[in-house]
Amino acid sequence: MLKIERHNRIVQQLWTTGSVYVSELTRTFQVDAVTIRRDLAELEKAGQLHRVHGGAMLSAGLTGEIGVSPLVAPVQGQRIAEAAARFIPDHSVVFLGPGTLTRAVTPFLSKHTHLTIITNALDIAWYVAQQARMAQPVTHTLHLIGGQAAPDYGLYGADEALRHVHADLVIFEAGGLDAERGLTHDDRDGARTTRALLNISSQTVALVAPERVGRAGAIFIAPASEVDALISDHEAPTPALWDLSELGVRIILT
């Protein structure tokens, strides 16, 4: 079988099952593990998958550009997500809210140990569960907050459940962040959930697409000063970043 044929079949299987194992692929294609690992490395370089111990998973950026940041380029979003993952200490409790950027954080969780991950996003929960299934031994604990499913894969409406949650760190995606107009969102459910998230942790990190820095969404959530750190791309407008930094918001640009 030609290499391109193996690559195509590997990607097809990833889209079907979400993950592949080196041991299974060696039996399927009747080649050695070195060849399969080389295939996976080449596909990862092409952005088709994310390698983990023993196999690979579908790249989080390929599961559909959903959430509040559909304009974020995949590479740009991955840089923001990787910077966010550096905030997460091992042996901590972290809440990941719904969104394209927060979903992109999930592949980097495999670099951490003994995390308790809480989310109200179906896609994030699925990805973390796939990581746990492939990890030996399993090092993370996953909790999914329920509610009514929305098009961004978020589960909304379980406000009472959120009030009983405590996290060391909350990472969420903001629809808009401006020094004067505050933290905002374009969706009512998303705004209500984000408002609740600000109360369950002493450290909050907002992932914001550069075009949404200095922008105000339709629904006010909280003053911008309630955000501890903002992670965005270097294309974010400088005046808006300066104004936010003067409020005490830590600025991280990728």
Sequence and secondary structure as in RCSB ss.txt:
>XXXX:A:sequence
MLKIERHNRIVQQLWTTGSVYVSELTRTFQVDAVTIRRDLAELEKAGQLHRVHGGAMLSAGLTGEIGVSPLVAPV
QGQRIAEAAARFIPDHSVVFLGPGTLTRAVTPFLSKHTHLTIITNALDIAWYVAQQARMAQPVTHTLHLIGGQAA
PDYGLYGADEALRHVHADLVIFEAGGLDAERGLTHDDRDGARTTRALLNISSQTVALVAPERVGRAGAIFIAPAS
EVDALISDHEAPTPALWDLSELGVRIILT
>XXXX:A:secstr
  HHHHHHHHHHHHHHHSEEEHHHHHHHHT  HHHHHHHHHHHHHTTSEEEETTEEEE GGGS   SS TTS HH
HHHHHHHHHHTT  TT EEEE SSHHHHHHGGGGGGS S EEEESBHHHHHHHHHHHHHSSS   EEEE   EE 
TTSBEE  HHHHTT  BSEEEEE SEEETTTEEEESSHHHHHHHHHHTTSBS EEEE  GGGBT   SEEEE GG
G SEEEE TTS HHHHHHHHHTT EEEE 
